[in-house]
């Protein structure tokens, strides 16, 4: 019984320590070294990618429309 309590306590400590270490590493890589983007930077990047995709689609549709007009005129 005591061994099981000690084992559970050790496992809980291990999990909490690992979670804290992971948070500290992420914070270090984002804030100190700037090797990782922050969540806000990542979200902004994906928003900009989505805007570019929509612009590319609009341009492709316009090009297809103009191409169709040109070939019909010939």
MOTAFEN-V500912 format. One record per pair of residues at least 12 apart in sequence whose C-alpha atoms are under 10 Angstrom apart, sorted by the first residue. I is the first residue (numbers start at 1). J is the second residue. Records with the same first field share a line. If there is no record, write none. Layout:
I = J  J
This chain:
26 = 38
